[in-house]
């Protein structure tokens, strides 16, 4: 469960930081890890989910939320 949660978080993170051509902006990635892009993407993706639209950002937000849920459940039931 932990491995699936980590893979889901990582897949959602990478979907947020790549551009349309599949490139990662290395200048921003080196300094901050593109955390601003991820946070903005999470907000926009959550907004799309609340509006019941399944955009690319909404799919990425679902991957991140699913990863968090799997990690939470894994830690909850491992003790």
N, C-alpha and C positions, 0 to 999 in steps of 0.2 A: 504494500500500500504506500509505503514511503517513497519507493522508487517511482511509482506512477504519479504521485503527487509532485515530486521534484521535476519529472519530465514534463508534466502539464504546466507547471510554473515556468519552466525554461522555454517551452514552446510558445507560450503566450508572450513572454518577455521578448523573444526574438521576433515574433510577428509584429510587435509594436515598433521595434527599432530599425527594421529594414525598410528601405524605400521601395518604390515601384519596380526598380530594376534588380532588387535583391541585394543591394549594397548597404553596408553599415557605415554611417558617417564617423570615420575614425577620429576626427578632431574632437568631437563632442564625446565619443565613447571613451577615449583615454582619460579625460578629466573627470567626468561625472558618471560614466556608465550609461548615459542617455536616460537617467532616472526621470528627468523632466518630461521627455517624450512618453515614457511609460505612464507617468501620473496623469498627463493630459489625455493620453489614449484611454486610460481606465475611466476617467470622467466622461469622455465622449462615448465610450463603449457602454458604460452603465446608462447614460442618457438614452442611447439607442435601444438598449434592452428594455428600459421603462416605457419607451414609445412603441415597443413590440416590433422593432425593425432589426433585421439580422444583417448588419453591415460587417465589414471586415474587422473593425474595431470592437464590435459587439462579440464576435467570435473569439477574438483575442482576450477580451475581458472574461468571457465564459471559461476559457482555458485557465486563466489565472485564478478565478474564483473556484473552479473545480480543483485545482492544485492545492489551494489553501484548505478547502474542505477535506480533501483526502489526507493532507498532513494533520489537520486537526483530529480527524477520526482515528488516524493511526496512533497519534500520541494519546488520545483519550482511551483507546481500548488496549494499549500496550501495557498499561499499569494494572 
